[in-house]
Amino acid sequence: MTVLAIGLPAAAVGLPPAAVPSAASHVGHRTHHAPTAGDSAASEREQSILDADDARFFLTRVGFAPDAAELAQYVGLTRVQAVDTVLASARTEAVTPLPDWVLEPIPTRETRKAWTDDQRREAQRLRGQRYELLRAWWVREMLATPSPLTERMTLFWHNHFTSGQDKVQYPQQMALQNLLLRRNALGNFGELLHDVAKDPAMLQYLDGASNRKGKPNENFAREVMELFTLGEGHYSQRDVSEAARAYTGWSLDPDTQAYVWRSNQHDEGEKTVLGKTGPFDGDQVLDILLAQPETSTFVTTKLWREFVSDTPDPQSIAPIAARFRASRYDIKVALRGIFLSDAFWEDDHRGVLVKSPAEFVVGTLRAFDIGYENTAPFAAQIRTLGENLFYPPNVKGWPGGTTWINSSTLLARKQFVEQLFRATEAAGPLRTANLAGARIAASDAMSGMQTTAPLQRATAHAAQGGKGGVRFDIGTWLARYNTAPTARPGLSAELQLQHAVLPLTPVDAIETDSTAGAYLQALLMDPAYQLK
C-alpha cells in the first residue's frame, strides 16, 4: 500500500509511485504478526500492550491527533482497555456554551410579513453571520472537548443524516440538530433515526414538512432508505412511494418551526413497505427499516470506512453488524467491534485513510498545543479545504476519502502548516484549549470569514499583540524530544519526530543538516502527514 495508491496525486507529491514507501516501511515501527485463528488468539491480541506508536495511531483514528498529555494516558494500556476507556469517556453534551441567540424564538409569520426590505436584508445578513458563529462554536468544541470521539461521531452523523444551510433558514435549528446528534452520537441508532426524522432541520432539508395526504413528497422516504438505513439496491420505487404516504402528517408549526403532528394531513390507508402491509405511520415504517438486516450492515460498513479502510471487508463486517443488530442498535457495540477487530490494528491499514479537513486542522492544533483565542479562522480554514460545516455539498454529504485531496487542497494544507510556523514568532503566548467557558464574540468570529488564507490574518494580528491570533510554542514542544528549534537533531531525535507526527516514513527527502524546527516543518509538509 503506497501513499499514491490511496489518492495523493502524483503531480502534487512530485515522486513516481516506485519512490513512495509503503506503510510497513516506517522506520522502527513494530510489526503486529497475525496469530492463528481462535478465541484464545483473539483474546491475546486484545491484551496486546500499546506502545507510543499504537496509542498515537489509535487516538488519531478515533478522535483527533493527541497531544502529549492525552497520549501518555493510553501508552501501556491493552487494546481492550484503550477501547473501553475511549467509549466510557464519551459525552452527550458539549463543554462549550452555545451562543445566546440559539435559544431565541424564530420570528413569527406576522413578524416576517411586517418586515421592510431593509429588515429582510438585515435578517439575511444576520443569518449568515450566525451560521459563521455556529461553525466557530463547533470548531471550538472540537478543540476543547475531553472526548474527541464524541465530536468525530457527531460529525459522522452530520454527514450521514445530512442537513444544510442552503435549505435550513434558521441557524438555531441547525444548532439544535447538532445537539441532537451529539446527544445520541454513541447512543442508540434506532432512537437517533426516529428523532432525526422529526427534527425540524431535517423536515425542512428533505421537504418532509410539505408531505401531506393526496400530495406525498417522496424525498425523505427515498433518502431514509438509500442514505440512512438500507443502502442502494435494497428497496423499490414502490417501497418509497408507499413509505412517503406513511410520513404524511409530519409537519412544522408555521410560527415556531417546531415539529407538529397533523392528523388531518395523514394518509391512514394501508401501505405495503418491504413486504409488510398495514395502515402504517412514519414511526412504524422506520421500525420496518430497522428490522432489516441490511440496515445494520449498511451502517456498520459506513463506520468501517470512517475508522478502518476505504475498502470494507464483508467477512469482518458481518459478525460486527450481527452484534450491532442483536443489541438493538447500540452504537457503542458496533464501535467496540470495529475498534477491537484485527483489521483495525493491522499495519496494512495504518496510513491508508486521508484526514478530513476538520481532522487535519483540529488534529494539528490539538497535537501541537497551538494557542488560540478566536476559532473563526480555523472554521474558515476547514471550509477552504473543502468541508464547510453545516453546509454539505448535497444530500449525500461529503464523499470523503481520497476526494479530500487534490492539487488545490494539498497546497492549501501546506499553506496552513506554513502559517502555523510563522506563528512561532508571534508575540506573547496565548491561552490554549482551556476556553470552554468563553463565549464567542461576534466581532472576532467575523474577522476570518472572507479570507482565503484565514490564519494569515490571525497570525499577523498576534504578531502585533492583537486579540484573536494563534501561537505555536515550538520550543516547548520540541523540548520533549531533547532538542530545540535551532539545534541540529541527531538521528534518534529525527526518528522520534517522525513517529510523533507521521503514520509512515516521509515521502519526500528532507534536507540533511536541517535544524529541528525546519525538520519538523518538513515532516508536516510531507504528503504522509495527510494520512492517518
N, C-alpha and C positions, 0 to 999 in steps of 0.2 A: 504494500500500500504506500503510495507516494503522495506528496503534497499536491502535485499537479493532478493526480488521479481524482482527487476529491473536488477539483474545480477551480483552483487558483490558476488564472490564465497564464500561459507560458510567456506571453509578451510582458505581462506585469511582473512576473517573477524574474524573468531575464535569464533563465537557465533552461537547457534542454532537459527532457524527462530523465535521461540517464544520469544527470548530475544531481538529482534530488534524492536525498536519503530516505530510507523507509523508517517507519515508527520504531521498528525493532533495533535500529542502529543508534538510538540515543545513548550517548557515552555513559557508561556506568549504570544504565538502567537495569534493574533486577528483572529477570525473566520469570514469569509465572508458568511453570510447566503444567499442562493439564493432566491430572491424575486419572486413574481408571474410574469408570462409572460406578455408581452405587451411593447409597445414602451415607455410609461412613465417610467416603471420599468427599462428598458434598459438604458434610459437616466439618471435615478437616479444612476445607477451603474457606468456609465461613469463619473459622477460627484463625485464619492467617492474620498475622500482625501487620498493621500498616506502618510502613516507613514514611519518611517525609514525602517521597515521590507519590506513593499511594494516596496519602492523605490529601496532598495538593490536587491530584487528579480527581479524587472523589468529590472534594468540596467545590472544585471548579465545575464539574459536571452537574451537580445537584443544586448549585447556587450560583455564586459569582466567585471569581478568583479570591482566595482568602488572604487576609493579612497575617502577620507572624503570630499574633495572639490567637486567632482562630485556628490556625494550623496546629499550634502547639497542643491544643485540646484534643486533637484526633490522632496524633502520632503515638503509636503504642497500643491503640485500641485494636480489637479484632474487627474484621469486616462486619460481622453481625452487630457488634457494639456500636460501630460508627453509624451504621444504617439506622439502628433503633434510636440512637441519640438524635440524629437529624430529624427523624419522624416525630419523636416525642417533643421536640422543641418548636414544632410548627405552631404558628399563631393563627388566630381567626380575626384579629383586629390590627389595624395599623398603629404604629407607635407615633407617627407624625400627625398632628392635628390637621384636619381638613380646613381649607379657607372658610371663613364665617358664612360667605354667601351660598355655600352648598345647601344650607338649611332655609334659605329664602324661598317663600312661595313663588310659584310661577305666575306671571301676570294673567289675570282672568281674561275671558273673551271681551267683556265690556271694557276693560282697561286697554286691551290691544286695539279695539275698534276706535277708541278715542285718541289714539296717538296721532301726532302730526308727522309729516315726512321727516322732519329733523329728529323727532323722537324715535322713529323707526330706524333711522341710520345710527343713532346713538345706541339703540338696543343691539344692532348688528355688531357695532364696534365692541360693545361690552361683551357680547357673546364670544367673539374671537379672543379678546383679552382673557376671559375667564378660562377658555379652553387651554390657553398657554399656561395660565396659572395652575391648572389641573395637571398638565404634563410635568411642570416643575415640581409639583407636590409629589407625584408618583416617583419621580427620579429621586427625590429626597428620601422617600420611604425606602426605596431600593438600597440607598447608601446607608441609611441609619438602622435598618431592620436587624435584629438579632437572629432572624430566621430567613436567610436568603432563599431557601426552598419555597417558603410561602409566596414570596414575590415572583419567583420563577413560575410557580404553578398558577398564580393569579394572571400572569402574562400568558401562560399557556391557554388558560380558559378564555382569556380575552381574544385570543386568536382562533379558538375553537367555536365559541358562541359569539360570532362576530357582530359587533355593532359599531357605528362610526359617526363622526362629527358631521359628515355630509348629509345625514338624514335625521340625526337626533338634535333637535333645535336647541335644547337647553342643557348646558354642561352639568347642571345639577343632577340630571337624570343619568348621565354617564358616570358621574361620581358615585351615585348610589348603586349603579350596576357594578362598579369596581369594588365597592364594599361587599356586595353580594358574592362576587366571585372569590374574594379573599376569605370571606366567612366560611365558604364551602370548598375552598381550594383543595384541602386534603380531607374533606368530609365524605359525604355520600353522593355519588354521581346521580343516582335517581332523584334525590331531593333537589340537587342543583339543577337538573334538567327541568323538573316541574317548576321551580322558582324562576328560572331564566325565561321559560316560555311565557310567563305572565309579567315579566319585567317590562316597565313602560318603555325603556330604551329599545328593547328587542321588539316590542309590539309596533313601535314606530319604524325601526330599521327594516323589518321584513313585512311591513304593511298588515300586520295582524289586526290592528285596530279597525281596519276597513273591511274585515271579513265578516259578512253577515248572511243570514238566510236568504236564499234565492240569488245572491251575488257573491259566491265564495271566492276569496283571494287565495291562491294556491302557493304563494311564495314561502310562507313559514312551513306549510305541510311538506313541501319538497325539500327545503333545506334541513329540516329536522331529521329527515330520513337520510339524505345524501351526506350531509356535513356533520351532524351532531350524533347520530346513532348507528345506522346500518352500513353506510357507505354505498357507493355506486354498485348497481347490479343486483341489489337485494330487495328491490321493490318495483312495482309497476306504476304506470301513469294512473291506472285506476285506483291504486292504493293512495296516491297523492290526492286525487280528486275527492275520494271518499273521506280521507282524513281532514281535508280542508273544511268539509261540512261539519265535522265534529268540533272544530275550533271556532265555529261561528258563535257569536255572543261574547267573546273576549274583547273588551273594548277599553277605552280611556275616557276619563271624565274630561270634558272639553275645557273646564276651568282649571282643575288641579293637575291634569295629565296623569293622574293615578289610575291604576288598574280598576276596572269595574266589570261586573258580570251583568249582561243584558239578556235576560231570558227571552224577551220578545224577538231578539235577533238570532236566537239559536235554532238550528235545524234539528228537531227532535226525531226525525225519521231514522230508519235503520241504515247502517253503513256496513260495508264489508272491507276490512283492512287486514291485509296479510292472512287471509283465510278465516278471520274471525268476523262474525256478524252480530250486530246488536245496535240499539239506539245510543251509540257511544257519544260521550262528551270528550273534550280535549284531553283531560287528565287520563281517561280510560285508554285513549289511543296511545298516549305516552307510555302507559304501563304495558301495552301490547308491544311497543318497540323495545322496551327494556327486557321483555321476556324472550326476545330473540337472541340466540347465541351469537349471532353476527355482531350485535351491539358491543358485547364485552370484548370480542376480538378486534373490532374496529378501534375502540378507544384504547385498548392495550397496545395496539400496533402504533397508534399516534404517539403514545407515551414512549414506546421503544425508539421511534425516530427522534424524539426530543432528547432522550438521555443515553442512548446506546449507539445507534448506527442508522444511516440513511437507507440501509438495505436490511429490512426486517427478516428475521429467521422464523418462519411459521412454526417449526418444531419447538423452538424455545419459547415462543409466544403462547402456544396453545395451552400448556398447563397453567401459566400465569393468568390467562384470560378465564380459564375454567374456575380458578380460585376466586378471581375477581367477581365473577357471576354468582358463585356459591355464597360469597359474603354479602350478597345483595348490594353489590357495587360500592364497597368500602374502598375509597381511593387509596388509602394507605396500604391495603392488601396488595393492590396492583403495583404500587411503587416499591414496596418491600420485595416483591417477587422479582422485579426488574433489577433493583439495586444489588440483590444477592445472587443474581444469575451469573454463571461463569462468563457469559459473553460480555457483561458489563465491565468485568475486570481484565479481560484478555488484552495482551499487548497490542494485538492487531486492531483493537477498537480504541486505542488511545491516539489522540491526534488526528481523528478522522472526521470530526464534526467541526463546522465553522461557527465561530461565536456570532451570535446575532449582534446588531448594533448596540442594544441595551446591555448585553453581556460584555461586549468589548469595552464600552465606555465605563459602565458601573464597575465591572471587574477590575479595570485598570485603576480607577480611583480608590477602590477599597484595598487592593493589593499593595499599593504604594503609599497608603495613608495620605492621600492628597488633601491638603487643606482647602476649604471652600466655605463660602457663605451663601452665595446665590446659585441655585441649581438650574435656573432657566437656560444658561448657556449649554449645560450638559444635555438638557432635553432637546435643545435646538441642534446640538451635535448629533444626537441619535437620529433626529429627523433627517439631517444631511446625509447620514449613512444609509438611509432607506427605510427607517422604522418610525413613522410618525405616530406616536402613541395616541390612542383614541381616534385614529383615522386610518384604519387598514385600507388597502387598495380596492378591495371588493368583498363580496360576501364570503369568498373562500379564504380571506385573510392573507397574511404574508406567506408565500410559499416556503421561505426559509432555505436552509441548507446552503448549497453552493451558489444559489441565486443572490445571496448577500454580497458576493464578491464579483466585481468587475474592475476594469482598469480605473474607472472613476472613483468607486467606493474604496478601492485599495489605496489609491492616492490620498483620499480624504482621511483614511485611518492613519496613514503615515504622518499626515499633517497634524493630526490630533496629538500624536506622540511628540512631534517637534514642538508643538505649543506647550506641552507639559514640561519639556526640558527647558524651554525658555522661562518657565515659571520657577525654575530652581533659583533664579536670580532676582525674583520678586522680593519686594521689601516686606519684612516682618512676617512671622508665622501667623497663620490664621487658625481659628478653631477648626477641628476636623469633624468627624461624624457625630459628635455629641450635640446635635442641633435638633433633636426630635421635638423639643418643646417650642421651637421657634416658629413663628408664623411667617408665611411667605409674603413679603411686601410687594405690592403690585408694581411699584416703580422699578424694583430690582428685577422682577420676573420679566418685565417687558424689555429690559435692556439687551437681552440676547435674542430677541425674536426674529429679526430680519437679517442678521449677518450670516454669510455663508461659511465663515470660519468663527464660530461662536466663542471659542476660547481665546482667540486673539485679542478681542476687546477686553475680556475679563483679565487676561494676563497683563495687558498694558495698564489696566486700572490698578491692579495690585502693585505693579512696579512704582506707581505714583502714590502708593499708600491708600488707594481708593477702596471703597466698600464693594464687595461682590466679586473679588478676584479669586485666584487659586494660588496655591503654594505647594511645591514639591520639595520636601526637605530631603534631598538626595543624600546628603552627608550622613544623616541619622539612619537612613535606610541601608546604605552600603556598609555602615559600621557593623551590622550584624554579620557581615562576611569578612570582617577584619581588613577592610580596605576603605579607601576614601576617593572622592570624585577625581582628584588629580593624580592619584597614585597609579602605578603600573601593577595590575593584579597578576599574581602568579597563576600557573596552570590550575592549581587547586581552587583558587577563588573564581577563576573563569568557569570551571565546571560547576561550581556551586551556583553561580549566577544563571548558567544555562538551565539547570534543574529548577531553579526558583521561578523562572518565567516562561519556559518553553516546554511543550509536551513531547518534543523530539528534537533531534540535532538541528542546529541552524541550517537553513537552506543556503544562505549567502555566506561567502567567506568574509570574515571580519579582519580588518587591518591589524597586522601584528604590531605590538608595542603600543596598543591603544591604552588610554587612561581608563580607569574603572568606570567613570562617567560615560565616556564615549563607547565603551564596550557594552554597558547596559543599554544605552540608546540604540546601538546597532542590533541588539537582541530584540528590542521592542519594535524595531523597524523591519525585522525579518518576517517573511511570509508565514513562518511557523507560528508566530505569535497570534495569528488569526484563528488558530485551531485550538481544540480542547480535547 
